[in-house]
Amino acid sequence: MVDLVERPEGRSATEPIPSKHRLSPLARFGNFWKQNWITAVTATVLVAVVIVPLVFMLAMSLRTGSPANPGDWTLANYQEVYGGAALYQTLGNTIVYALVTALISLSIAGGFAWLVERTDLPFRNVVWIVMLLPIAIPGMLSSMAWLLMLTERVGIVNLALRWLLGLAGMEMETGPLNIYSLGGMIFVESMRGVPTLFLMLVASFRLMDPSLEEAAGMAGARTFASIRRITAPLLLPVLLATAMYGFIGNLDDFETPLLIGAPAGIFLLSTVIYFQTSDAVNWGIAAVYSTIFLIITVVLVAIYHRVVLRHVERFATLSSRAFKPRRVSLGRWRWPCFAGVMVFFFLSSGLPLLVLVWASLLPAYEVPSMEALSKVSFDNYVEVATDPRVIDSIWNSFVLGIGTGVATMLLAFFVGWAVVRIKVRGRFFLDALAFIPHALPTVTIVVATIAFHLSPAMSWAPLYGTMALMIIALTTRYIAFGTRTSNGAMAQLDASLEEAAAASGASKGTVLRKITAPLLLPAFLGGFIFVATHGFRNLTIPLMMAGHRNQTIASFMYTEWRHQADVSLVAAIGVFLVIGLTIATVLTRRMIVRGYTGQE
């Protein structure tokens, strides 16, 4: 090892250096800072956007007043929340909603993944596309479409069902389905959750060694017995991981509970926190609910790591031995199964999109009829293109999305570089710090961020109500995704070019700028597009943090829907939004493929 200081001539490396040759503490700190300043700044930023806001949120839960004017320290907020019946009803609604939705989505996604990867289902490539399309429809638009279809009196689906029941002699004036219920919320969110869970499961079905299933088949076991006794137990880790991901994601859901649950008086933790900060403006109570939310998600992540990750080797079936996955013959069930997939696509994407397009072509929403058909026009699309409010909100959304994408991937780049490439001390802490927000519900991140930036300690930086603070909150929300993308891309990048540049005298900054960043650009562009599109369409953070001058397209649509009841204008904006997000989804896929394979 090369010494940091020059030793006097004739002195061995093991002899202590005379004090006059030793570096002073200030010099040692200067050397450390010179070598690790990028990592130190990155860690400081992560602490500032993740840990410090959570501390301020916890402090706010123990105080009266508001974040800007905190009052006395007290336990009254906890006594009020834990002593009332509202908490337990809300908590029960939240757990039932998240758990049942996750189980339904997991069951459908698991069935589709098995059909695509383990059977001779026809048109499997078409099924892949069908499963990806619902991702391009924001949750708010999906909920709005289902509200139009399942409204008790004039919903299209309810009208069709009443007509069918009337043929059987059952006359009804309303219903029979009521979307304004916990069951309605679960149904809508279950349809939305299937594509993401499908993507998480499909690779495991493809890579699992089929030898045990083949042995079971040779022993006379039927297909579904083999699935129940062999396939499902072997896939237990990924099934648990996927179920927990779905459960935590459902806990974080905001659009469906806000649009469908709140009007019916059905509140979840996410909507209770929102109304505590918007209507009642009780920050102490909101902080207590956010703390409960935080405890639930942290416990879930801890359970997953303890139960699944510690015993993952017990379920390993993928080895170095080559194999070709065996496809189960569906026989006469091939086409019924394919029809089932198409029915799912129609319910999850096709029908909602058709309803949105129909509503966008009318001056005011009406159920389809010949009279309504005569009123069809493109006036709403013209208004979308000319209304200054819409144009301003779209511009704000672009700024928010692009700013979030740049900030998130830039921070993720430096985290990945410190963790994977230079492997600094404490890198695991740095990586864990960046992953913490993955376990935090968005409303908790919002409350924590506001509690910190409205506090007297941040009075020198008045960011509340600005685009900058929303970008900070969204960066905190998506930094976990950004660092997973960054770490994975850097792990695949050979370090030889960076080492050669360093040996030629290039500084770390030069190596990062001229070698590392250009090589990782395709993968990082894919991550940027993903984060930017999610920031563009995010409703929770703009609705809770935006001012009148920086309203985004998502918050504008919610305002028009809830307060102005302008369904047709919102539908026209939604159609534009779906088209744009579909293009962004295709671009993201191409960027990721190019980043990892170098091919289109």
C-alpha positions as CSV (number, residue, x, y, z in Angstrom):
1,M,0.0,0.0,0.0
2,V,1.3,3.4,-0.9
3,D,1.9,5.7,2.1
4,L,0.0,9.0,2.2
5,V,3.1,10.9,3.4
6,E,6.7,10.7,2.5
7,R,8.8,8.9,5.1
8,P,12.3,10.0,6.2
9,E,15.1,8.1,4.3
10,G,16.2,4.9,6.0
11,R,13.1,4.6,8.2
12,S,11.1,1.4,7.8
13,A,7.4,1.3,7.0
14,T,6.6,-0.2,10.4
15,E,8.3,2.5,12.5
16,P,6.1,5.3,13.7
17,I,6.5,8.5,11.9
18,P,7.9,11.4,13.8
19,S,5.3,14.0,14.9
20,K,6.7,16.6,12.5
21,H,5.8,14.3,9.6
22,R,2.3,13.4,10.8
23,L,-0.7,15.0,9.2
24,S,-2.7,17.3,11.4
25,P,-6.4,16.6,12.0
26,L,-7.3,19.5,9.7
27,A,-5.0,18.1,7.0
28,R,-6.5,14.6,7.4
29,F,-10.0,16.1,7.1
30,G,-8.9,18.0,4.0
31,N,-7.6,14.8,2.4
32,F,-10.8,13.0,3.3
33,W,-13.0,15.8,2.0
34,K,-11.0,16.0,-1.3
35,Q,-11.4,12.2,-1.9
36,N,-15.0,11.9,-0.7
37,W,-16.7,15.2,-1.1
38,I,-19.2,13.9,-3.7
39,T,-20.3,11.0,-1.4
40,A,-20.5,13.4,1.6
41,V,-22.7,15.8,-0.3
42,T,-24.9,13.0,-1.6
43,A,-25.4,11.6,1.9
44,T,-26.2,15.1,3.2
45,V,-28.8,15.6,0.6
46,L,-30.4,12.2,1.3
47,V,-30.5,12.9,5.1
48,A,-32.1,16.3,4.3
49,V,-34.9,14.9,2.1
50,V,-35.6,11.6,4.0
51,I,-34.6,11.6,7.6
52,V,-34.9,15.3,8.7
53,P,-38.5,15.7,7.4
54,L,-39.5,12.5,9.2
55,V,-38.0,13.8,12.5
56,F,-40.0,17.1,12.1
57,M,-43.2,15.1,11.3
58,L,-42.7,13.1,14.5
59,A,-42.1,16.3,16.5
60,M,-45.3,17.9,14.9
61,S,-47.3,14.9,16.2
62,L,-46.3,15.9,19.7
63,R,-47.1,19.6,19.4
64,T,-50.1,21.9,19.1
65,G,-50.3,24.6,16.4
66,S,-49.0,24.3,12.9
67,P,-45.6,23.6,11.4
68,A,-45.0,27.4,10.9
69,N,-46.2,28.2,14.4
70,P,-45.6,25.2,16.6
71,G,-47.2,25.3,20.1
72,D,-46.5,23.4,23.3
73,W,-45.4,19.8,23.6
74,T,-48.3,17.5,24.3
75,L,-49.7,14.0,23.9
76,A,-53.1,15.4,23.2
77,N,-52.9,14.5,19.5
78,Y,-52.2,10.9,20.2
79,Q,-55.0,10.8,22.9
80,E,-57.5,12.3,20.5
81,V,-56.6,9.9,17.7
82,Y,-56.2,6.7,19.7
83,G,-59.2,7.5,21.9
84,G,-61.7,7.9,19.1
85,A,-63.5,5.3,17.2
86,A,-62.7,6.9,13.8
87,L,-59.1,5.6,13.9
88,Y,-60.1,1.9,14.2
89,Q,-62.8,2.2,11.5
90,T,-60.4,3.9,9.2
91,L,-57.6,1.4,10.0
92,G,-60.0,-1.5,9.4
93,N,-61.2,0.0,6.0
94,T,-57.5,0.6,5.0
95,I,-56.4,-3.0,5.8
96,V,-59.4,-4.7,4.2
97,Y,-59.1,-2.5,1.1
98,A,-55.3,-3.1,0.7
99,L,-55.4,-6.8,1.6
100,V,-58.4,-7.9,-0.5
101,T,-57.3,-5.8,-3.5
102,A,-53.8,-7.3,-3.3
103,L,-55.1,-10.9,-3.1
104,I,-57.5,-10.4,-6.1
105,S,-54.8,-8.7,-8.2
106,L,-52.3,-11.4,-7.3
107,S,-54.6,-14.2,-8.1
108,I,-55.5,-12.7,-11.6
109,A,-51.9,-11.7,-12.3
110,G,-50.5,-15.1,-11.2
111,G,-53.1,-16.9,-13.4
112,F,-52.2,-14.8,-16.4
113,A,-48.4,-15.2,-15.8
114,W,-48.9,-19.0,-15.7
115,L,-50.9,-19.0,-18.8
116,V,-48.4,-16.9,-20.7
117,E,-45.2,-18.7,-19.6
118,R,-46.2,-22.3,-18.8
119,T,-49.0,-23.1,-21.2
120,D,-49.7,-23.2,-24.9
121,L,-52.1,-20.2,-24.7
122,P,-52.6,-18.8,-28.2
123,F,-51.3,-15.3,-29.2
124,R,-49.1,-15.0,-26.1
125,N,-47.4,-11.9,-27.6
126,V,-50.8,-10.2,-27.9
127,V,-51.5,-11.0,-24.2
128,W,-48.2,-9.4,-23.3
129,I,-49.2,-6.1,-25.0
130,V,-52.7,-6.4,-23.5
131,M,-51.2,-6.7,-20.0
132,L,-49.1,-3.6,-20.4
133,L,-51.7,-1.2,-21.9
134,P,-53.6,-0.5,-18.6
135,I,-50.3,0.9,-17.1
136,A,-50.8,4.0,-19.4
137,I,-54.1,4.9,-17.8
138,P,-53.7,7.0,-14.6
139,G,-55.6,5.8,-11.6
140,M,-57.7,9.0,-11.4
141,L,-58.9,8.5,-15.0
142,S,-59.7,4.8,-14.4
143,S,-61.7,5.7,-11.3
144,M,-63.6,8.5,-13.2
145,A,-64.5,6.2,-16.0
146,W,-65.8,3.5,-13.7
147,L,-67.9,6.2,-11.9
148,L,-69.5,7.0,-15.2
149,M,-70.2,3.3,-15.9
150,L,-71.4,2.2,-12.4
151,T,-73.4,5.2,-11.2
152,E,-76.5,3.7,-9.7
153,R,-79.1,5.6,-11.8
154,V,-77.4,6.4,-15.1
155,G,-74.3,4.3,-15.2
156,I,-73.9,2.4,-18.5
157,V,-73.2,-0.9,-16.9
158,N,-76.1,-0.6,-14.5
159,L,-78.4,0.4,-17.3
160,A,-77.4,-2.7,-19.3
161,L,-77.8,-4.9,-16.2
162,R,-81.3,-3.5,-15.4
163,W,-82.3,-4.1,-19.0
164,L,-81.2,-7.8,-18.8
165,L,-82.9,-8.2,-15.4
166,G,-86.0,-6.6,-16.8
167,L,-86.2,-9.4,-19.4
168,A,-86.3,-11.8,-16.5
169,G,-89.1,-9.9,-14.8
170,M,-86.9,-8.1,-12.2
171,E,-87.7,-4.4,-12.5
172,M,-85.2,-2.0,-10.7
173,E,-85.0,1.8,-10.7
174,T,-81.4,2.0,-9.6
175,G,-78.4,-0.3,-9.4
176,P,-78.0,-3.2,-9.1
177,L,-74.3,-2.3,-8.6
178,N,-73.1,0.5,-6.3
179,I,-69.6,1.7,-7.0
180,Y,-69.7,4.1,-4.0
181,S,-68.8,1.3,-1.6
182,L,-65.8,-0.5,-0.3
183,G,-66.4,-3.3,-2.7
184,G,-66.5,-0.8,-5.6
185,M,-63.2,0.6,-4.6
186,I,-61.7,-2.8,-4.3
187,F,-63.0,-3.8,-7.8
188,V,-61.6,-0.7,-9.5
189,E,-58.2,-0.9,-7.8
190,S,-57.9,-4.7,-8.4
191,M,-58.2,-4.1,-12.2
192,R,-55.5,-1.5,-12.0
193,G,-53.1,-3.6,-9.9
194,V,-53.0,-6.7,-12.1
195,P,-50.4,-5.4,-14.8
196,T,-47.7,-4.4,-12.3
197,L,-48.0,-7.7,-10.4
198,F,-48.0,-9.6,-13.7
199,L,-44.7,-8.1,-14.6
200,M,-43.3,-9.0,-11.2
201,L,-44.4,-12.7,-11.5
202,V,-43.9,-13.5,-15.2
203,A,-40.1,-13.9,-15.1
204,S,-40.2,-16.3,-12.2
205,F,-42.7,-18.5,-14.0
206,R,-40.4,-18.5,-17.0
207,L,-37.1,-19.3,-15.2
208,M,-38.4,-22.0,-12.8
209,D,-37.0,-25.4,-13.5
210,P,-39.9,-27.6,-14.7
211,S,-38.3,-30.9,-13.7
212,L,-40.4,-31.3,-10.5
213,E,-43.6,-30.5,-12.4
214,E,-42.6,-33.1,-15.0
215,A,-41.9,-35.7,-12.3
216,A,-45.3,-35.0,-10.8
217,G,-46.9,-35.4,-14.2
218,M,-45.2,-38.7,-14.7
219,A,-46.5,-39.8,-11.3
220,G,-50.0,-39.1,-12.4
221,A,-50.6,-35.7,-10.8
222,R,-53.1,-33.5,-12.6
223,T,-52.2,-30.0,-13.7
224,F,-54.0,-28.1,-11.0
225,A,-52.7,-30.6,-8.3
226,S,-49.2,-29.9,-9.6
227,I,-49.7,-26.2,-9.4
228,R,-51.1,-26.4,-5.9
229,R,-48.5,-28.7,-4.5
230,I,-45.3,-27.9,-6.5
231,T,-45.5,-24.6,-8.5
232,A,-47.1,-22.4,-5.8
233,P,-44.8,-23.6,-3.0
234,L,-41.6,-23.2,-5.1
235,L,-42.7,-19.7,-6.0
236,L,-43.6,-18.8,-2.4
237,P,-40.8,-16.1,-2.0
238,V,-41.8,-14.2,-5.2
239,L,-45.5,-14.6,-4.4
240,L,-45.0,-13.2,-0.9
241,A,-42.8,-10.4,-2.3
242,T,-45.4,-9.6,-4.9
243,A,-48.3,-9.7,-2.5
244,M,-46.5,-7.4,0.0
245,Y,-45.6,-5.0,-2.8
246,G,-49.2,-4.9,-3.9
247,F,-50.4,-4.5,-0.3
248,I,-48.0,-1.6,0.4
249,G,-48.9,0.0,-2.9
250,N,-52.6,-0.3,-2.1
251,L,-52.0,1.3,1.3
252,D,-50.5,4.2,-0.7
253,D,-53.4,4.5,-3.1
254,F,-55.0,7.9,-3.0
255,E,-57.0,8.5,-6.2
256,T,-59.6,5.7,-5.9
257,P,-60.3,6.3,-2.2
258,L,-60.6,10.0,-2.8
259,L,-62.9,9.8,-5.9
260,I,-65.0,6.8,-4.9
261,G,-64.7,6.3,-1.2
262,A,-64.8,9.9,0.2
263,P,-68.1,10.9,-1.4
264,A,-69.7,7.7,0.2
265,G,-68.2,8.5,3.6
266,I,-65.6,5.6,3.4
267,F,-62.3,6.9,4.5
268,L,-58.8,5.3,4.4
269,L,-55.7,6.5,6.1
270,S,-54.5,8.3,3.0
271,T,-57.8,10.3,2.6
272,V,-58.1,11.1,6.3
273,I,-54.6,12.6,6.3
274,Y,-55.5,14.6,3.2
275,F,-58.6,16.0,4.7
276,Q,-56.9,16.8,8.0
277,T,-54.4,19.0,6.1
278,S,-56.9,20.6,3.7
279,D,-60.3,20.9,5.4
280,A,-59.7,20.7,9.1
281,V,-56.1,21.9,8.9
282,N,-55.0,20.0,11.9
283,W,-51.4,19.2,11.3
284,G,-50.8,17.5,14.7
285,I,-53.6,15.0,14.0
286,A,-52.4,14.5,10.4
287,A,-48.9,13.8,11.7
288,V,-50.2,11.2,14.2
289,Y,-52.1,9.4,11.3
290,S,-48.9,9.6,9.2
291,T,-46.9,8.1,12.0
292,I,-49.4,5.2,12.2
293,F,-49.0,4.8,8.4
294,L,-45.2,4.8,8.8
295,I,-45.2,2.1,11.5
296,I,-47.4,-0.2,9.4
297,T,-45.3,0.0,6.3
298,V,-42.0,-0.4,8.2
299,V,-43.3,-3.5,10.0
300,L,-44.4,-5.0,6.7
301,V,-41.0,-4.5,5.1
302,A,-39.3,-6.0,8.2
303,I,-41.6,-9.0,8.1
304,Y,-40.8,-9.5,4.4
305,H,-37.0,-9.4,5.0
306,R,-37.2,-11.8,8.0
307,V,-39.7,-14.3,6.5
308,V,-38.7,-14.3,2.8
309,L,-35.1,-13.1,2.2
310,R,-33.5,-15.1,5.0
311,H,-34.9,-18.4,3.6
312,V,-34.8,-17.7,-0.1
313,E,-32.3,-20.4,-0.7
314,R,-34.8,-23.1,0.3
315,F,-36.8,-22.3,-2.8
316,A,-34.1,-22.1,-5.4
317,T,-34.8,-24.2,-8.5
318,L,-32.7,-22.3,-11.1
319,S,-29.3,-23.9,-11.5
320,S,-26.6,-24.1,-14.2
321,R,-28.3,-27.0,-15.8
322,A,-30.0,-26.0,-19.1
323,F,-33.7,-26.6,-19.5
324,K,-36.6,-25.6,-21.6
325,P,-39.7,-24.7,-19.7
326,R,-42.4,-27.3,-20.3
327,R,-45.7,-25.9,-21.6
328,V,-48.9,-27.4,-20.3
329,S,-51.4,-28.3,-23.0
330,L,-54.7,-26.5,-22.3
331,G,-56.6,-28.6,-24.7
332,R,-60.1,-27.4,-25.2
333,W,-59.5,-24.6,-22.7
334,R,-57.0,-22.8,-24.9
335,W,-59.5,-20.4,-26.5
336,P,-61.7,-19.9,-23.4
337,C,-58.6,-18.9,-21.5
338,F,-57.6,-16.5,-24.2
339,A,-61.1,-15.1,-24.2
340,G,-60.8,-14.6,-20.4
341,V,-57.7,-12.5,-21.0
342,M,-59.5,-10.4,-23.6
343,V,-62.4,-9.9,-21.1
344,F,-60.0,-8.6,-18.6
345,F,-58.5,-6.2,-21.1
346,F,-61.9,-5.0,-22.1
347,L,-62.9,-4.3,-18.4
348,S,-59.5,-2.8,-17.3
349,S,-58.7,-0.7,-20.4
350,G,-61.0,-1.0,-23.4
351,L,-64.3,-0.1,-21.7
352,P,-62.9,2.8,-19.6
353,L,-61.2,4.3,-22.6
354,L,-64.3,4.1,-24.7
355,V,-66.4,5.8,-22.0
356,L,-63.8,8.6,-21.7
357,V,-63.7,9.1,-25.5
358,W,-67.5,9.2,-25.6
359,A,-67.7,11.7,-22.7
360,S,-65.0,13.9,-24.3
361,L,-67.1,14.3,-27.5
362,L,-70.2,15.6,-25.7
363,P,-70.9,19.1,-24.3
364,A,-72.2,17.4,-21.1
365,Y,-72.1,13.7,-20.3
366,E,-75.0,11.6,-21.4
367,V,-75.5,7.8,-21.8
368,P,-75.1,6.6,-25.4
369,S,-78.2,7.2,-27.5
370,M,-79.2,8.5,-30.9
371,E,-80.0,11.9,-29.4
372,A,-76.7,12.1,-27.7
373,L,-74.9,11.0,-30.9
374,S,-76.3,14.1,-32.7
375,K,-74.4,16.3,-30.1
376,V,-71.0,14.8,-30.8
377,S,-68.3,17.4,-31.5
378,F,-64.6,18.2,-30.9
379,D,-65.3,21.4,-29.0
380,N,-63.8,20.0,-25.8
381,Y,-60.5,19.2,-27.6
382,V,-60.5,22.7,-28.9
383,E,-61.0,24.1,-25.4
384,V,-58.1,21.9,-24.1
385,A,-55.8,23.4,-26.8
386,T,-56.9,27.0,-26.1
387,D,-58.0,27.3,-22.5
388,P,-55.2,29.2,-20.6
389,R,-55.9,27.3,-17.4
390,V,-55.3,24.0,-19.1
391,I,-52.2,25.2,-20.9
392,D,-50.7,26.6,-17.7
393,S,-51.5,23.4,-15.8
394,I,-50.0,21.2,-18.6
395,W,-46.8,23.4,-18.6
396,N,-46.6,23.2,-14.8
397,S,-46.9,19.4,-15.1
398,F,-44.1,19.3,-17.6
399,V,-41.9,21.4,-15.4
400,L,-42.7,19.2,-12.4
401,G,-42.2,15.9,-14.3
402,I,-38.9,17.0,-16.0
403,G,-37.6,18.6,-12.8
404,T,-38.4,15.4,-10.8
405,G,-36.8,13.1,-13.4
406,V,-33.6,15.2,-13.5
407,A,-33.3,15.6,-9.7
408,T,-34.1,11.9,-9.0
409,M,-31.8,10.4,-11.6
410,L,-29.0,12.8,-10.8
411,L,-29.1,12.0,-7.1
412,A,-29.5,8.3,-7.9
413,F,-26.4,8.5,-10.2
414,F,-24.2,9.7,-7.3
415,V,-25.7,7.2,-4.9
416,G,-25.0,4.3,-7.3
417,W,-21.5,5.6,-8.0
418,A,-20.7,5.7,-4.3
419,V,-22.3,2.3,-3.5
420,V,-21.3,0.2,-6.6
421,R,-18.3,1.9,-8.1
422,I,-16.0,3.4,-5.4
423,K,-17.5,1.3,-2.5
424,V,-17.0,3.9,0.2
425,R,-17.3,3.1,3.9
426,G,-20.9,3.2,5.0
427,R,-22.2,2.5,1.5
428,F,-24.8,0.1,2.8
429,F,-26.1,2.8,5.0
430,L,-26.2,5.2,2.1
431,D,-28.0,2.6,-0.1
432,A,-30.5,1.8,2.7
433,L,-31.1,5.5,3.2
434,A,-32.1,5.9,-0.4
435,F,-34.4,2.9,-0.2
436,I,-36.3,4.1,2.9
437,P,-38.9,6.2,0.9
438,H,-40.0,3.0,-0.9
439,A,-41.7,2.0,2.4
440,L,-43.2,5.4,3.0
441,P,-46.8,6.3,1.8
442,T,-46.9,9.4,-0.4
443,V,-49.1,11.3,2.0
444,T,-46.6,10.6,4.8
445,I,-43.8,12.0,2.6
446,V,-46.0,15.1,1.9
447,V,-46.8,15.7,5.6
448,A,-43.1,15.2,6.6
449,T,-41.9,17.5,3.8
450,I,-44.4,20.3,4.7
451,A,-43.7,19.9,8.5
452,F,-40.0,20.5,7.8
453,H,-40.2,23.3,5.2
454,L,-42.9,25.2,7.1
455,S,-41.0,25.1,10.3
456,P,-39.2,28.2,11.7
457,A,-35.9,26.4,11.1
458,M,-36.5,26.7,7.3
459,S,-37.9,30.3,7.4
460,W,-34.8,31.4,5.4
461,A,-36.0,29.2,2.5
462,P,-39.7,29.9,1.8
463,L,-40.4,27.0,-0.5
464,Y,-43.9,26.1,0.6
465,G,-46.4,26.3,-2.3
466,T,-43.6,26.4,-4.9
467,M,-42.7,24.0,-7.7
468,A,-39.4,23.4,-6.1
469,L,-40.9,21.9,-2.9
470,M,-43.1,19.6,-5.0
471,I,-40.0,18.4,-6.9
472,I,-38.3,17.7,-3.6
473,A,-41.2,15.7,-2.4
474,L,-41.5,13.7,-5.6
475,T,-37.7,13.1,-5.7
476,T,-38.0,11.6,-2.2
477,R,-40.9,9.5,-3.4
478,Y,-39.0,8.0,-6.4
479,I,-35.4,8.0,-5.3
480,A,-35.7,4.3,-4.3
481,F,-36.6,3.4,-7.9
482,G,-33.9,5.7,-9.2
483,T,-31.2,4.0,-7.1
484,R,-32.3,0.5,-8.1
485,T,-32.0,1.6,-11.7
486,S,-28.6,3.2,-11.1
487,N,-27.1,0.4,-9.0
488,G,-28.2,-2.2,-11.6
489,A,-26.8,-0.3,-14.5
490,M,-23.5,0.5,-12.8
491,A,-23.1,-3.2,-11.7
492,Q,-23.2,-4.2,-15.4
493,L,-20.6,-1.6,-16.5
494,D,-17.0,-2.7,-16.7
495,A,-14.7,-0.5,-14.7
496,S,-11.7,-0.9,-17.0
497,L,-12.4,2.4,-18.9
498,E,-12.7,4.4,-15.7
499,E,-9.6,2.8,-14.3
500,A,-7.7,3.6,-17.5
501,A,-8.8,7.2,-17.4
502,A,-7.8,7.5,-13.7
503,A,-4.4,6.0,-14.5
504,S,-4.0,8.7,-17.2
505,G,-4.5,11.4,-14.6
506,A,-8.2,12.2,-15.1
507,S,-9.9,13.4,-11.9
508,K,-13.0,11.7,-10.5
509,G,-15.2,14.5,-11.8
510,T,-13.7,14.1,-15.3
511,V,-14.2,10.3,-15.2
512,L,-17.8,10.7,-14.1
513,R,-18.6,13.4,-16.7
514,K,-16.8,11.9,-19.8
515,I,-16.9,8.2,-19.3
516,T,-19.4,6.9,-16.7
517,A,-22.3,9.2,-17.5
518,P,-22.2,8.7,-21.3
519,L,-22.0,4.9,-20.9
520,L,-25.0,4.8,-18.6
521,L,-27.0,7.4,-20.5
522,P,-29.5,4.9,-22.2
523,A,-30.4,3.2,-19.0
524,F,-30.7,6.5,-17.2
525,L,-32.9,8.0,-19.9
526,G,-35.3,5.0,-19.4
527,G,-35.3,5.8,-15.6
528,F,-35.8,9.5,-16.3
529,I,-38.8,8.9,-18.5
530,F,-40.4,6.6,-16.0
531,V,-39.9,9.1,-13.1
532,A,-40.9,12.1,-15.2
533,T,-44.2,10.5,-16.4
534,H,-45.1,9.5,-12.9
535,G,-44.3,12.9,-11.6
536,F,-46.3,14.4,-14.5
537,R,-49.5,12.5,-13.6
538,N,-49.1,12.4,-9.8
539,L,-52.2,13.7,-8.0
540,T,-51.3,13.4,-4.3
541,I,-48.4,15.7,-4.0
542,P,-49.8,18.6,-6.2
543,L,-53.2,18.4,-4.5
544,M,-51.7,18.7,-1.1
545,M,-48.8,21.1,-1.9
546,A,-49.6,23.2,-5.0
547,G,-50.7,26.8,-4.8
548,H,-53.1,28.5,-7.2
549,R,-50.3,29.6,-9.6
550,N,-48.7,26.2,-10.0
551,Q,-51.6,23.8,-10.3
552,T,-50.8,20.7,-12.3
553,I,-52.9,18.9,-14.9
554,A,-53.8,16.2,-12.4
555,S,-55.0,18.6,-9.7
556,F,-56.8,20.7,-12.3
557,M,-58.7,17.7,-13.5
558,Y,-59.7,16.8,-10.0
559,T,-60.9,20.3,-9.3
560,E,-62.9,20.4,-12.5
561,W,-64.4,17.0,-11.7
562,R,-65.2,17.5,-8.0
563,H,-66.2,21.2,-7.9
564,Q,-67.2,22.2,-11.5
565,A,-68.6,18.8,-12.5
566,D,-67.2,19.4,-16.0
567,V,-66.9,15.7,-16.9
568,S,-66.5,16.2,-20.7
569,L,-63.6,18.6,-20.4
570,V,-61.9,16.3,-17.9
571,A,-62.5,13.3,-20.3
572,A,-60.9,15.2,-23.2
573,I,-57.8,16.1,-21.1
574,G,-57.7,12.4,-20.0
575,V,-57.7,11.2,-23.6
576,F,-54.7,13.4,-24.4
577,L,-53.0,12.2,-21.2
578,V,-53.4,8.6,-22.0
579,I,-52.0,9.1,-25.5
580,G,-49.0,10.9,-24.1
581,L,-48.3,8.4,-21.4
582,T,-48.6,5.5,-23.9
583,I,-45.9,7.1,-26.0
584,A,-43.8,7.6,-22.9
585,T,-44.2,3.9,-21.9
586,V,-43.1,2.8,-25.4
587,L,-40.1,5.2,-25.2
588,T,-39.2,3.9,-21.7
589,R,-39.2,0.3,-22.9
590,R,-37.0,1.2,-25.9
591,M,-34.5,3.1,-23.7
592,I,-34.2,0.3,-21.2
593,V,-33.7,-2.3,-24.0
594,R,-31.1,-0.2,-25.7
595,G,-29.4,0.5,-22.3
596,Y,-29.0,-3.2,-21.5
597,T,-28.7,-4.9,-24.8
598,G,-27.6,-2.2,-27.3
599,Q,-30.5,-3.2,-29.6
600,E,-33.7,-1.5,-30.6
